[in-house]
Amino acid sequence: ALGLAAKRNVSSQSSKPRLDPVWEVLYPEEQRRILELLIDKVEVTNKQVEIRFRCNGIERIVDELKPMAEKENGKNEIRKRQL
């Protein structure tokens, strides 16, 4: 798997949603994509919820946020190195 298990015991009474204002203005599709890049797997049992995060999730988000021109410049640099 591409992720690292992140286990944390959190009681349902102490876990209050704290949504960042930026998250609230994102479209649902954008929120879904961010979660897809960060989370590898979610397992739910009667006793716990286990979330496995991708070890390169943040890197993948940053890469998607780079302007297209910057991505193209990076591809050109790789091609130059291969020649």
PDB file with SEQRES, HELIX, SHEET and CRYST1 records, atoms N, CA, C and O in Angstrom:
SEQRES   1 A   83  ALA LEU GLY LEU ALA ALA LYS ARG ASN VAL SER SER GLN          
SEQRES   2 A   83  SER SER LYS PRO ARG LEU ASP PRO VAL TRP GLU VAL LEU          
SEQRES   3 A   83  TYR PRO GLU GLU GLN ARG ARG ILE LEU GLU LEU LEU ILE          
SEQRES   4 A   83  ASP LYS VAL GLU VAL THR ASN LYS GLN VAL GLU ILE ARG          
SEQRES   5 A   83  PHE ARG CYS ASN GLY ILE GLU ARG ILE VAL ASP GLU LEU          
SEQRES   6 A   83  LYS PRO MET ALA GLU LYS GLU ASN GLY LYS ASN GLU ILE          
SEQRES   7 A   83  ARG LYS ARG GLN LEU                                          
HELIX    1 AA1 PRO A   21  VAL A   25  1                                   5    
HELIX    2 AA2 PRO A   28  LEU A   38  1                                  11    
HELIX    3 AA3 GLY A   57  LEU A   65  1                                   9    
HELIX    4 AA4 MET A   68  GLN A   82  1                                  15    
SHEET    1 AA1 3 GLY A   3  ALA A   6  0                                        
SHEET    2 AA1 3 VAL A  49  ARG A  54 -1                                        
SHEET    3 AA1 3 ILE A  39  VAL A  44 -1                                        
CRYST1    1.000    1.000    1.000  90.00  90.00  90.00 P 1           1          
ATOM      1  N   ALA A   1       0.840  -1.188   0.000  1.00  0.00           N  
ATOM      2  CA  ALA A   1       0.000   0.000   0.000  1.00  0.00           C  
ATOM      3  C   ALA A   1       0.877   1.241   0.000  1.00  0.00           C  
ATOM      4  O   ALA A   1       2.028   1.211   0.437  1.00  0.00           O  
ATOM      5  N   LEU A   2       0.314   2.325  -0.495  1.00  0.00           N  
ATOM      6  CA  LEU A   2       1.057   3.577  -0.584  1.00  0.00           C  
ATOM      7  C   LEU A   2       0.961   4.415   0.676  1.00  0.00           C  
ATOM      8  O   LEU A   2       1.556   5.490   0.744  1.00  0.00           O  
ATOM      9  N   GLY A   3       0.230   3.952   1.664  1.00  0.00           N  
ATOM     10  CA  GLY A   3      -0.020   4.817   2.802  1.00  0.00           C  
ATOM     11  C   GLY A   3       0.646   4.370   4.075  1.00  0.00           C  
ATOM     12  O   GLY A   3       1.191   3.270   4.164  1.00  0.00           O  
ATOM     13  N   LEU A   4       0.593   5.236   5.054  1.00  0.00           N  
ATOM     14  CA  LEU A   4       1.061   4.943   6.390  1.00  0.00           C  
ATOM     15  C   LEU A   4      -0.157   4.929   7.293  1.00  0.00           C  
ATOM     16  O   LEU A   4      -1.020   5.800   7.189  1.00  0.00           O  
ATOM     17  N   ALA A   5      -0.231   3.955   8.170  1.00  0.00           N  
ATOM     18  CA  ALA A   5      -1.370   3.898   9.076  1.00  0.00           C  
ATOM     19  C   ALA A   5      -1.242   4.999  10.104  1.00  0.00           C  
ATOM     20  O   ALA A   5      -0.189   5.179  10.716  1.00  0.00           O  
ATOM     21  N   ALA A   6      -2.304   5.718  10.281  1.00  0.00           N  
ATOM     22  CA  ALA A   6      -2.335   6.760  11.304  1.00  0.00           C  
ATOM     23  C   ALA A   6      -3.444   6.395  12.275  1.00  0.00           C  
ATOM     24  O   ALA A   6      -4.625   6.512  11.948  1.00  0.00           O  
ATOM     25  N   LYS A   7      -3.072   5.960  13.453  1.00  0.00           N  
ATOM     26  CA  LYS A   7      -4.062   5.548  14.434  1.00  0.00           C  
ATOM     27  C   LYS A   7      -4.067   6.555  15.566  1.00  0.00           C  
ATOM     28  O   LYS A   7      -3.022   6.981  16.059  1.00  0.00           O  
ATOM     29  N   ARG A   8      -5.265   6.919  15.958  1.00  0.00           N  
ATOM     30  CA  ARG A   8      -5.397   7.881  17.042  1.00  0.00           C  
ATOM     31  C   ARG A   8      -6.701   7.596  17.749  1.00  0.00           C  
ATOM     32  O   ARG A   8      -7.748   7.499  17.109  1.00  0.00           O  
ATOM     33  N   ASN A   9      -6.653   7.462  19.041  1.00  0.00           N  
ATOM     34  CA  ASN A   9      -7.866   7.229  19.806  1.00  0.00           C  
ATOM     35  C   ASN A   9      -8.527   8.567  20.100  1.00  0.00           C  
ATOM     36  O   ASN A   9      -7.968   9.422  20.787  1.00  0.00           O  
ATOM     37  N   VAL A  10      -9.724   8.725  19.567  1.00  0.00           N  
ATOM     38  CA  VAL A  10     -10.462   9.968  19.763  1.00  0.00           C  
ATOM     39  C   VAL A  10     -11.875   9.595  20.172  1.00  0.00           C  
ATOM     40  O   VAL A  10     -12.571   8.888  19.443  1.00  0.00           O  
ATOM     41  N   SER A  11     -12.295  10.062  21.322  1.00  0.00           N  
ATOM     42  CA  SER A  11     -13.661   9.775  21.740  1.00  0.00           C  
ATOM     43  C   SER A  11     -14.618  10.648  20.949  1.00  0.00           C  
ATOM     44  O   SER A  11     -14.266  11.753  20.536  1.00  0.00           O  
ATOM     45  N   SER A  12     -15.821  10.154  20.742  1.00  0.00           N  
ATOM     46  CA  SER A  12     -16.789  10.893  19.930  1.00  0.00           C  
ATOM     47  C   SER A  12     -17.196  12.200  20.590  1.00  0.00           C  
ATOM     48  O   SER A  12     -17.578  13.143  19.896  1.00  0.00           O  
ATOM     49  N   GLN A  13     -17.122  12.282  21.935  1.00  0.00           N  
ATOM     50  CA  GLN A  13     -17.477  13.529  22.606  1.00  0.00           C  
ATOM     51  C   GLN A  13     -16.427  14.611  22.408  1.00  0.00           C  
ATOM     52  O   GLN A  13     -16.761  15.794  22.347  1.00  0.00           O  
ATOM     53  N   SER A  14     -15.147  14.216  22.306  1.00  0.00           N  
ATOM     54  CA  SER A  14     -14.091  15.223  22.215  1.00  0.00           C  
ATOM     55  C   SER A  14     -13.781  15.646  20.782  1.00  0.00           C  
ATOM     56  O   SER A  14     -13.088  16.641  20.568  1.00  0.00           O  
ATOM     57  N   SER A  15     -14.280  14.909  19.813  1.00  0.00           N  
ATOM     58  CA  SER A  15     -13.960  15.263  18.429  1.00  0.00           C  
ATOM     59  C   SER A  15     -15.027  16.190  17.866  1.00  0.00           C  
ATOM     60  O   SER A  15     -16.115  15.760  17.483  1.00  0.00           O  
ATOM     61  N   LYS A  16     -14.690  17.454  17.828  1.00  0.00           N  
ATOM     62  CA  LYS A  16     -15.594  18.460  17.264  1.00  0.00           C  
ATOM     63  C   LYS A  16     -15.024  18.887  15.916  1.00  0.00           C  
ATOM     64  O   LYS A  16     -13.830  19.167  15.807  1.00  0.00           O  
ATOM     65  N   PRO A  17     -15.858  18.939  14.905  1.00  0.00           N  
ATOM     66  CA  PRO A  17     -15.332  19.338  13.594  1.00  0.00           C  
ATOM     67  C   PRO A  17     -14.790  20.768  13.627  1.00  0.00           C  
ATOM     68  O   PRO A  17     -15.463  21.696  14.075  1.00  0.00           O  
ATOM     69  N   ARG A  18     -13.578  20.914  13.150  1.00  0.00           N  
ATOM     70  CA  ARG A  18     -12.968  22.242  13.028  1.00  0.00           C  
ATOM     71  C   ARG A  18     -12.614  22.424  11.567  1.00  0.00           C  
ATOM     72  O   ARG A  18     -11.538  22.029  11.117  1.00  0.00           O  
ATOM     73  N   LEU A  19     -13.519  23.019  10.847  1.00  0.00           N  
ATOM     74  CA  LEU A  19     -13.307  23.191   9.417  1.00  0.00           C  
ATOM     75  C   LEU A  19     -12.622  24.513   9.148  1.00  0.00           C  
ATOM     76  O   LEU A  19     -13.044  25.569   9.621  1.00  0.00           O  
ATOM     77  N   ASP A  20     -11.582  24.429   8.397  1.00  0.00           N  
ATOM     78  CA  ASP A  20     -10.843  25.611   7.991  1.00  0.00           C  
ATOM     79  C   ASP A  20     -11.703  26.434   7.034  1.00  0.00           C  
ATOM     80  O   ASP A  20     -12.398  25.856   6.198  1.00  0.00           O  
ATOM     81  N   PRO A  21     -11.678  27.749   7.129  1.00  0.00           N  
ATOM     82  CA  PRO A  21     -12.469  28.571   6.208  1.00  0.00           C  
ATOM     83  C   PRO A  21     -12.184  28.292   4.734  1.00  0.00           C  
ATOM     84  O   PRO A  21     -13.082  28.419   3.902  1.00  0.00           O  
ATOM     85  N   VAL A  22     -10.956  27.916   4.401  1.00  0.00           N  
ATOM     86  CA  VAL A  22     -10.630  27.609   3.004  1.00  0.00           C  
ATOM     87  C   VAL A  22     -11.399  26.372   2.553  1.00  0.00           C  
ATOM     88  O   VAL A  22     -11.917  26.329   1.437  1.00  0.00           O  
ATOM     89  N   TRP A  23     -11.471  25.372   3.421  1.00  0.00           N  
ATOM     90  CA  TRP A  23     -12.183  24.135   3.089  1.00  0.00           C  
ATOM     91  C   TRP A  23     -13.655  24.435   2.782  1.00  0.00           C  
ATOM     92  O   TRP A  23     -14.240  23.855   1.867  1.00  0.00           O  
ATOM     93  N   GLU A  24     -14.233  25.334   3.549  1.00  0.00           N  
ATOM     94  CA  GLU A  24     -15.649  25.647   3.405  1.00  0.00           C  
ATOM     95  C   GLU A  24     -15.983  26.301   2.068  1.00  0.00           C  
ATOM     96  O   GLU A  24     -17.118  26.193   1.604  1.00  0.00           O  
ATOM     97  N   VAL A  25     -15.036  26.967   1.449  1.00  0.00           N  
ATOM     98  CA  VAL A  25     -15.322  27.632   0.173  1.00  0.00           C  
ATOM     99  C   VAL A  25     -14.980  26.759  -1.037  1.00  0.00           C  
ATOM    100  O   VAL A  25     -15.243  27.149  -2.175  1.00  0.00           O  
ATOM    101  N   LEU A  26     -14.400  25.592  -0.802  1.00  0.00           N  
ATOM    102  CA  LEU A  26     -14.095  24.692  -1.907  1.00  0.00           C  
ATOM    103  C   LEU A  26     -15.369  24.010  -2.392  1.00  0.00           C  
ATOM    104  O   LEU A  26     -16.278  23.725  -1.612  1.00  0.00           O  
ATOM    105  N   TYR A  27     -15.412  23.757  -3.682  1.00  0.00           N  
ATOM    106  CA  TYR A  27     -16.515  22.980  -4.239  1.00  0.00           C  
ATOM    107  C   TYR A  27     -16.386  21.539  -3.766  1.00  0.00           C  
ATOM    108  O   TYR A  27     -15.277  21.085  -3.487  1.00  0.00           O  
ATOM    109  N   PRO A  28     -17.500  20.806  -3.669  1.00  0.00           N  
ATOM    110  CA  PRO A  28     -17.437  19.407  -3.233  1.00  0.00           C  
ATOM    111  C   PRO A  28     -16.464  18.563  -4.061  1.00  0.00           C  
ATOM    112  O   PRO A  28     -15.796  17.685  -3.514  1.00  0.00           O  
ATOM    113  N   GLU A  29     -16.375  18.810  -5.350  1.00  0.00           N  
ATOM    114  CA  GLU A  29     -15.448  18.058  -6.200  1.00  0.00           C  
ATOM    115  C   GLU A  29     -13.990  18.338  -5.799  1.00  0.00           C  
ATOM    116  O   GLU A  29     -13.152  17.437  -5.824  1.00  0.00           O  
ATOM    117  N   GLU A  30     -13.697  19.584  -5.433  1.00  0.00           N  
ATOM    118  CA  GLU A  30     -12.343  19.939  -4.988  1.00  0.00           C  
ATOM    119  C   GLU A  30     -12.032  19.278  -3.646  1.00  0.00           C  
ATOM    120  O   GLU A  30     -10.926  18.778  -3.438  1.00  0.00           O  
ATOM    121  N   GLN A  31     -13.001  19.275  -2.744  1.00  0.00           N  
ATOM    122  CA  GLN A  31     -12.819  18.615  -1.455  1.00  0.00           C  
ATOM    123  C   GLN A  31     -12.581  17.123  -1.647  1.00  0.00           C  
ATOM    124  O   GLN A  31     -11.706  16.540  -1.006  1.00  0.00           O  
ATOM    125  N   ARG A  32     -13.359  16.511  -2.527  1.00  0.00           N  
ATOM    126  CA  ARG A  32     -13.211  15.085  -2.809  1.00  0.00           C  
ATOM    127  C   ARG A  32     -11.821  14.779  -3.341  1.00  0.00           C  
ATOM    128  O   ARG A  32     -11.197  13.799  -2.934  1.00  0.00           O  
ATOM    129  N   ARG A  33     -11.338  15.616  -4.251  1.00  0.00           N  
ATOM    130  CA  ARG A  33     -10.018  15.389  -4.845  1.00  0.00           C  
ATOM    131  C   ARG A  33      -8.905  15.496  -3.808  1.00  0.00           C  
ATOM    132  O   ARG A  33      -7.972  14.693  -3.816  1.00  0.00           O  
ATOM    133  N   ILE A  34      -8.994  16.467  -2.929  1.00  0.00           N  
ATOM    134  CA  ILE A  34      -7.986  16.620  -1.877  1.00  0.00           C  
ATOM    135  C   ILE A  34      -7.973  15.392  -0.975  1.00  0.00           C  
ATOM    136  O   ILE A  34      -6.907  14.866  -0.653  1.00  0.00           O  
ATOM    137  N   LEU A  35      -9.154  14.934  -0.568  1.00  0.00           N  
ATOM    138  CA  LEU A  35      -9.217  13.747   0.278  1.00  0.00           C  
ATOM    139  C   LEU A  35      -8.697  12.517  -0.449  1.00  0.00           C  
ATOM    140  O   LEU A  35      -8.031  11.671   0.149  1.00  0.00           O  
ATOM    141  N   GLU A  36      -8.999  12.419  -1.732  1.00  0.00           N  
ATOM    142  CA  GLU A  36      -8.514  11.299  -2.537  1.00  0.00           C  
ATOM    143  C   GLU A  36      -6.981  11.282  -2.599  1.00  0.00           C  
ATOM    144  O   GLU A  36      -6.373  10.213  -2.572  1.00  0.00           O  
ATOM    145  N   LEU A  37      -6.367  12.446  -2.681  1.00  0.00           N  
ATOM    146  CA  LEU A  37      -4.907  12.530  -2.738  1.00  0.00           C  
ATOM    147  C   LEU A  37      -4.262  12.250  -1.383  1.00  0.00           C  
ATOM    148  O   LEU A  37      -3.147  11.730  -1.327  1.00  0.00           O  
ATOM    149  N   LEU A  38      -4.945  12.587  -0.299  1.00  0.00           N  
ATOM    150  CA  LEU A  38      -4.380  12.419   1.038  1.00  0.00           C  
ATOM    151  C   LEU A  38      -4.611  11.039   1.640  1.00  0.00           C  
ATOM    152  O   LEU A  38      -3.742  10.509   2.332  1.00  0.00           O  
ATOM    153  N   ILE A  39      -5.786  10.452   1.378  1.00  0.00           N  
ATOM    154  CA  ILE A  39      -6.186   9.224   2.069  1.00  0.00           C  
ATOM    155  C   ILE A  39      -6.067   8.026   1.149  1.00  0.00           C  
ATOM    156  O   ILE A  39      -6.574   8.031   0.028  1.00  0.00           O  
ATOM    157  N   ASP A  40      -5.391   6.999   1.638  1.00  0.00           N  
ATOM    158  CA  ASP A  40      -5.239   5.761   0.887  1.00  0.00           C  
ATOM    159  C   ASP A  40      -6.408   4.820   1.155  1.00  0.00           C  
ATOM    160  O   ASP A  40      -6.957   4.220   0.230  1.00  0.00           O  
ATOM    161  N   LYS A  41      -6.788   4.695   2.434  1.00  0.00           N  
ATOM    162  CA  LYS A  41      -7.803   3.715   2.786  1.00  0.00           C  
ATOM    163  C   LYS A  41      -8.468   4.094   4.101  1.00  0.00           C  
ATOM    164  O   LYS A  41      -7.825   4.639   4.998  1.00  0.00           O  
ATOM    165  N   VAL A  42      -9.761   3.801   4.210  1.00  0.00           N  
ATOM    166  CA  VAL A  42     -10.501   3.995   5.457  1.00  0.00           C  
ATOM    167  C   VAL A  42     -11.169   2.672   5.799  1.00  0.00           C  
ATOM    168  O   VAL A  42     -11.892   2.100   4.983  1.00  0.00           O  
ATOM    169  N   GLU A  43     -10.920   2.193   7.012  1.00  0.00           N  
ATOM    170  CA  GLU A  43     -11.550   0.967   7.492  1.00  0.00           C  
ATOM    171  C   GLU A  43     -12.409   1.306   8.700  1.00  0.00           C  
ATOM    172  O   GLU A  43     -11.941   1.922   9.658  1.00  0.00           O  
ATOM    173  N   VAL A  44     -13.672   0.894   8.642  1.00  0.00           N  
ATOM    174  CA  VAL A  44     -14.610   1.163   9.725  1.00  0.00           C  
ATOM    175  C   VAL A  44     -15.061  -0.165  10.317  1.00  0.00           C  
ATOM    176  O   VAL A  44     -15.534  -1.051   9.604  1.00  0.00           O  
ATOM    177  N   THR A  45     -14.907  -0.289  11.630  1.00  0.00           N  
ATOM    178  CA  THR A  45     -15.401  -1.461  12.347  1.00  0.00           C  
ATOM    179  C   THR A  45     -16.353  -0.977  13.426  1.00  0.00           C  
ATOM    180  O   THR A  45     -16.583   0.223  13.575  1.00  0.00           O  
ATOM    181  N   ASN A  46     -16.906  -1.927  14.181  1.00  0.00           N  
ATOM    182  CA  ASN A  46     -17.792  -1.555  15.293  1.00  0.00           C  
ATOM    183  C   ASN A  46     -17.058  -0.800  16.391  1.00  0.00           C  
ATOM    184  O   ASN A  46     -17.671  -0.056  17.155  1.00  0.00           O  
ATOM    185  N   LYS A  47     -15.743  -0.993  16.469  1.00  0.00           N  
ATOM    186  CA  LYS A  47     -14.966  -0.412  17.558  1.00  0.00           C  
ATOM    187  C   LYS A  47     -14.119   0.790  17.166  1.00  0.00           C  
ATOM    188  O   LYS A  47     -13.776   1.604  18.024  1.00  0.00           O  
ATOM    189  N   GLN A  48     -13.775   0.920  15.888  1.00  0.00           N  
ATOM    190  CA  GLN A  48     -12.854   1.997  15.508  1.00  0.00           C  
ATOM    191  C   GLN A  48     -12.964   2.357  14.034  1.00  0.00           C  
ATOM    192  O   GLN A  48     -13.567   1.648  13.229  1.00  0.00           O  
ATOM    193  N   VAL A  49     -12.363   3.475  13.729  1.00  0.00           N  
ATOM    194  CA  VAL A  49     -12.185   3.914  12.344  1.00  0.00           C  
ATOM    195  C   VAL A  49     -10.688   4.077  12.147  1.00  0.00           C  
ATOM    196  O   VAL A  49     -10.030   4.805  12.891  1.00  0.00           O  
ATOM    197  N   GLU A  50     -10.155   3.397  11.142  1.00  0.00           N  
ATOM    198  CA  GLU A  50      -8.726   3.506  10.843  1.00  0.00           C  
ATOM    199  C   GLU A  50      -8.569   4.201   9.493  1.00  0.00           C  
ATOM    200  O   GLU A  50      -9.152   3.786   8.492  1.00  0.00           O  
ATOM    201  N   ILE A  51      -7.776   5.256   9.487  1.00  0.00           N  
ATOM    202  CA  ILE A  51      -7.527   6.012   8.261  1.00  0.00           C  
ATOM    203  C   ILE A  51      -6.059   5.850   7.909  1.00  0.00           C  
ATOM    204  O   ILE A  51      -5.182   6.143   8.723  1.00  0.00           O  
ATOM    205  N   ARG A  52      -5.792   5.383   6.697  1.00  0.00           N  
ATOM    206  CA  ARG A  52      -4.414   5.259   6.211  1.00  0.00           C  
ATOM    207  C   ARG A  52      -4.156   6.398   5.237  1.00  0.00           C  
ATOM    208  O   ARG A  52      -4.816   6.517   4.204  1.00  0.00           O  
ATOM    209  N   PHE A  53      -3.189   7.228   5.586  1.00  0.00           N  
ATOM    210  CA  PHE A  53      -2.838   8.371   4.751  1.00  0.00           C  
ATOM    211  C   PHE A  53      -1.741   7.984   3.764  1.00  0.00           C  
ATOM    212  O   PHE A  53      -0.883   7.156   4.069  1.00  0.00           O  
ATOM    213  N   ARG A  54      -1.776   8.574   2.612  1.00  0.00           N  
ATOM    214  CA  ARG A  54      -0.718   8.373   1.620  1.00  0.00           C  
ATOM    215  C   ARG A  54       0.524   9.121   2.099  1.00  0.00           C  
ATOM    216  O   ARG A  54       0.442  10.279   2.509  1.00  0.00           O  
ATOM    217  N   CYS A  55       1.671   8.453   2.042  1.00  0.00           N  
ATOM    218  CA  CYS A  55       2.900   9.091   2.524  1.00  0.00           C  
ATOM    219  C   CYS A  55       3.302  10.265   1.628  1.00  0.00           C  
ATOM    220  O   CYS A  55       4.034  11.148   2.075  1.00  0.00           O  
ATOM    221  N   ASN A  56       2.845  10.294   0.387  1.00  0.00           N  
ATOM    222  CA  ASN A  56       3.177  11.398  -0.513  1.00  0.00           C  
ATOM    223  C   ASN A  56       1.950  12.255  -0.843  1.00  0.00           C  
ATOM    224  O   ASN A  56       1.921  12.925  -1.875  1.00  0.00           O  
ATOM    225  N   GLY A  57       0.954  12.236   0.020  1.00  0.00           N  
ATOM    226  CA  GLY A  57      -0.294  12.956  -0.246  1.00  0.00           C  
ATOM    227  C   GLY A  57      -0.119  14.455  -0.403  1.00  0.00           C  
ATOM    228  O   GLY A  57      -0.649  15.048  -1.342  1.00  0.00           O  
ATOM    229  N   ILE A  58       0.613  15.066   0.499  1.00  0.00           N  
ATOM    230  CA  ILE A  58       0.836  16.517   0.427  1.00  0.00           C  
ATOM    231  C   ILE A  58       1.599  16.855  -0.845  1.00  0.00           C  
ATOM    232  O   ILE A  58       1.281  17.827  -1.530  1.00  0.00           O  
ATOM    233  N   GLU A  59       2.605  16.048  -1.155  1.00  0.00           N  
ATOM    234  CA  GLU A  59       3.395  16.267  -2.374  1.00  0.00           C  
ATOM    235  C   GLU A  59       2.499  16.205  -3.613  1.00  0.00           C  
ATOM    236  O   GLU A  59       2.658  16.998  -4.541  1.00  0.00           O  
ATOM    237  N   ARG A  60       1.573  15.275  -3.621  1.00  0.00           N  
ATOM    238  CA  ARG A  60       0.669  15.141  -4.763  1.00  0.00           C  
ATOM    239  C   ARG A  60      -0.249  16.357  -4.898  1.00  0.00           C  
ATOM    240  O   ARG A  60      -0.535  16.804  -6.009  1.00  0.00           O  
ATOM    241  N   ILE A  61      -0.709  16.890  -3.761  1.00  0.00           N  
ATOM    242  CA  ILE A  61      -1.551  18.091  -3.800  1.00  0.00           C  
ATOM    243  C   ILE A  61      -0.756  19.270  -4.347  1.00  0.00           C  
ATOM    244  O   ILE A  61      -1.232  20.002  -5.215  1.00  0.00           O  
ATOM    245  N   VAL A  62       0.459  19.449  -3.832  1.00  0.00           N  
ATOM    246  CA  VAL A  62       1.308  20.554  -4.290  1.00  0.00           C  
ATOM    247  C   VAL A  62       1.565  20.439  -5.784  1.00  0.00           C  
ATOM    248  O   VAL A  62       1.532  21.436  -6.505  1.00  0.00           O  
ATOM    249  N   ASP A  63       1.822  19.226  -6.243  1.00  0.00           N  
ATOM    250  CA  ASP A  63       2.083  19.010  -7.661  1.00  0.00           C  
ATOM    251  C   ASP A  63       0.870  19.403  -8.507  1.00  0.00           C  
ATOM    252  O   ASP A  63       1.026  19.996  -9.574  1.00  0.00           O  
ATOM    253  N   GLU A  64      -0.322  19.079  -8.042  1.00  0.00           N  
ATOM    254  CA  GLU A  64      -1.520  19.444  -8.792  1.00  0.00           C  
ATOM    255  C   GLU A  64      -1.781  20.948  -8.780  1.00  0.00           C  
ATOM    256  O   GLU A  64      -2.445  21.473  -9.673  1.00  0.00           O  
ATOM    257  N   LEU A  65      -1.263  21.631  -7.780  1.00  0.00           N  
ATOM    258  CA  LEU A  65      -1.480  23.073  -7.682  1.00  0.00           C  
ATOM    259  C   LEU A  65      -0.486  23.885  -8.507  1.00  0.00           C  
ATOM    260  O   LEU A  65      -0.688  25.080  -8.721  1.00  0.00           O  
ATOM    261  N   LYS A  66       0.579  23.247  -8.967  1.00  0.00           N  
ATOM    262  CA  LYS A  66       1.562  23.963  -9.775  1.00  0.00           C  
ATOM    263  C   LYS A  66       0.909  24.423 -11.080  1.00  0.00           C  
ATOM    264  O   LYS A  66       0.115  23.696 -11.675  1.00  0.00           O  
ATOM    265  N   PRO A  67       1.246  25.618 -11.511  1.00  0.00           N  
ATOM    266  CA  PRO A  67       0.716  26.073 -12.801  1.00  0.00           C  
ATOM    267  C   PRO A  67       1.150  25.138 -13.926  1.00  0.00           C  
ATOM    268  O   PRO A  67       2.227  24.545 -13.868  1.00  0.00           O  
ATOM    269  N   MET A  68       0.322  25.012 -14.930  1.00  0.00           N  
ATOM    270  CA  MET A  68       0.617  24.117 -16.049  1.00  0.00           C  
ATOM    271  C   MET A  68       1.955  24.457 -16.712  1.00  0.00           C  
ATOM    272  O   MET A  68       2.686  23.552 -17.114  1.00  0.00           O  
ATOM    273  N   ALA A  69       2.280  25.722 -16.829  1.00  0.00           N  
ATOM    274  CA  ALA A  69       3.545  26.123 -17.451  1.00  0.00           C  
ATOM    275  C   ALA A  69       4.729  25.582 -16.654  1.00  0.00           C  
ATOM    276  O   ALA A  69       5.716  25.127 -17.232  1.00  0.00           O  
ATOM    277  N   GLU A  70       4.628  25.632 -15.338  1.00  0.00           N  
ATOM    278  CA  GLU A  70       5.710  25.130 -14.492  1.00  0.00           C  
ATOM    279  C   GLU A  70       5.855  23.622 -14.670  1.00  0.00           C  
ATOM    280  O   GLU A  70       6.975  23.112 -14.702  1.00  0.00           O  
ATOM    281  N   LYS A  71       4.741  22.905 -14.787  1.00  0.00           N  
ATOM    282  CA  LYS A  71       4.795  21.466 -15.028  1.00  0.00           C  
ATOM    283  C   LYS A  71       5.468  21.176 -16.363  1.00  0.00           C  
ATOM    284  O   LYS A  71       6.286  20.262 -16.458  1.00  0.00           O  
ATOM    285  N   GLU A  72       5.130  21.948 -17.395  1.00  0.00           N  
ATOM    286  CA  GLU A  72       5.730  21.747 -18.713  1.00  0.00           C  
ATOM    287  C   GLU A  72       7.229  22.020 -18.667  1.00  0.00           C  
ATOM    288  O   GLU A  72       8.007  21.290 -19.280  1.00  0.00           O  
ATOM    289  N   ASN A  73       7.642  23.058 -17.948  1.00  0.00           N  
ATOM    290  CA  ASN A  73       9.071  23.358 -17.813  1.00  0.00           C  
ATOM    291  C   ASN A  73       9.793  22.199 -17.139  1.00  0.00           C  
ATOM    292  O   ASN A  73      10.914  21.862 -17.517  1.00  0.00           O  
ATOM    293  N   GLY A  74       9.158  21.588 -16.145  1.00  0.00           N  
ATOM    294  CA  GLY A  74       9.754  20.446 -15.473  1.00  0.00           C  
ATOM    295  C   GLY A  74       9.923  19.269 -16.407  1.00  0.00           C  
ATOM    296  O   GLY A  74      10.941  18.579 -16.360  1.00  0.00           O  
ATOM    297  N   LYS A  75       8.937  19.030 -17.256  1.00  0.00           N  
ATOM    298  CA  LYS A  75       9.032  17.932 -18.229  1.00  0.00           C  
ATOM    299  C   LYS A  75      10.151  18.199 -19.215  1.00  0.00           C  
ATOM    300  O   LYS A  75      10.886  17.284 -19.587  1.00  0.00           O  
ATOM    301  N   ASN A  76      10.286  19.443 -19.642  1.00  0.00           N  
ATOM    302  CA  ASN A  76      11.364  19.782 -20.570  1.00  0.00           C  
ATOM    303  C   ASN A  76      12.723  19.571 -19.932  1.00  0.00           C  
ATOM    304  O   ASN A  76      13.649  19.109 -20.598  1.00  0.00           O  
ATOM    305  N   GLU A  77      12.864  19.900 -18.653  1.00  0.00           N  
ATOM    306  CA  GLU A  77      14.130  19.706 -17.953  1.00  0.00           C  
ATOM    307  C   GLU A  77      14.472  18.218 -17.875  1.00  0.00           C  
ATOM    308  O   GLU A  77      15.630  17.837 -18.048  1.00  0.00           O  
ATOM    309  N   ILE A  78      13.479  17.386 -17.618  1.00  0.00           N  
ATOM    310  CA  ILE A  78      13.710  15.946 -17.557  1.00  0.00           C  
ATOM    311  C   ILE A  78      14.157  15.429 -18.919  1.00  0.00           C  
ATOM    312  O   ILE A  78      15.075  14.613 -19.005  1.00  0.00           O  
ATOM    313  N   ARG A  79      13.509  15.903 -19.984  1.00  0.00           N  
ATOM    314  CA  ARG A  79      13.893  15.486 -21.342  1.00  0.00           C  
ATOM    315  C   ARG A  79      15.333  15.890 -21.656  1.00  0.00           C  
ATOM    316  O   ARG A  79      16.083  15.122 -22.259  1.00  0.00           O  
ATOM    317  N   LYS A  80      15.714  17.100 -21.242  1.00  0.00           N  
ATOM    318  CA  LYS A  80      17.079  17.575 -21.493  1.00  0.00           C  
ATOM    319  C   LYS A  80      18.090  16.693 -20.785  1.00  0.00           C  
ATOM    320  O   LYS A  80      19.136  16.372 -21.350  1.00  0.00           O  
ATOM    321  N   ARG A  81      17.786  16.289 -19.536  1.00  0.00           N  
ATOM    322  CA  ARG A  81      18.697  15.454 -18.773  1.00  0.00           C  
ATOM    323  C   ARG A  81      18.839  14.070 -19.383  1.00  0.00           C  
ATOM    324  O   ARG A  81      19.901  13.453 -19.302  1.00  0.00           O  
ATOM    325  N   GLN A  82      17.759  13.584 -19.997  1.00  0.00           N  
ATOM    326  CA  GLN A  82      17.802  12.249 -20.594  1.00  0.00           C  
ATOM    327  C   GLN A  82      18.610  12.245 -21.892  1.00  0.00           C  
ATOM    328  O   GLN A  82      19.102  11.194 -22.304  1.00  0.00           O  
ATOM    329  N   LEU A  83      18.753  13.373 -22.524  1.00  0.00           N  
ATOM    330  CA  LEU A  83      19.498  13.447 -23.797  1.00  0.00           C  
ATOM    331  C   LEU A  83      20.950  13.480 -23.558  1.00  0.00           C  
ATOM    332  O   LEU A  83      21.731  13.542 -24.508  1.00  0.00           O  
TER     333      LEU A  83                                                      
END                                                                             
